[in-house]
Amino acid sequence: MTTSNKFAWTWKIKEECLEEYVRMHLDPWPEIMSEHSRAGIRNYSIFQNVNQFFYCFECDDVEEAFRLIAESEACNRWNAITSTMVEGSFDFSEAEPIRPLREVFYLK
């Protein structure tokens, strides 16, 4: 299978934070949306299964996108809030704060 430019991972959100986490993502800050677009992130979806969330987006250069997001003041403010809601680590200084999922099927 050829590789695609899709990127996906899952996180669990603390039960007591579910309502606020969903609310934030139903009405994201405009600057968050523009910063992700500026970084080259597109077709970004988040799906919910109780407190587990599945994230999927397309991007031609994920490393560069994450570098731009890490330098964004708006994204750092957003992440300061949402990082307290995630079960486990949200530390982007770690080697893998997001563990990418391997794509095993793709239908064009």
Helices and strands as residue ranges (DSSP letters): E 6-12, G 15-17, H 18-26, H 30-38, E 42-49, E 52-58, H 62-71, H 73-82
